[in-house]
Amino acid sequence: MKRLVVVVFVLVALTALAADQLSVQVRQARLRGRPSYLGPATTEVAYGTRLTLLESRGPWRRLRAPDGSEGWLHESALTEKKLKLAAGENVDTSADSDELALAGKGFNEEVENAFKKDHGDIDYAWVDRMAAWKVSPEEAVRFLAAGDVKGGQR
């Protein structure tokens, strides 16, 4: 009986040590204070960073970064694979979190090109300009607060 207790204890300890690890598969991602794209950013993590899984809530994962900070990240920015950036490789060729979100909804370059072909009369100049705009997280929070927008748990 004593031997069984020791074996069970060792198995439980090994399971705790082998916590689930996930890698960031986008150039850069922001851990958020709640499971929502509108949640305040707590820290930024780069491509390949290994994060410890703490909790899952729908498509959102609560994670701990190597520096000890914690936050929520959408599953589309994560992979179970251990990623490494090879010498001479450029992270800029990987998808960012916005591109992954669109791909998850079925939107890709092929779909975009087919739509443009079928709707050639539409001027996409402003769409391209808007896509190039950069908004800091602080600016986005101020904009949402000014509009009294409340974030849900999507």
Order of alpha helices (4+ residues) and beta strands (2+ residues): alpha-beta-beta-beta-beta-beta-beta-beta-alpha-alpha-alpha-alpha
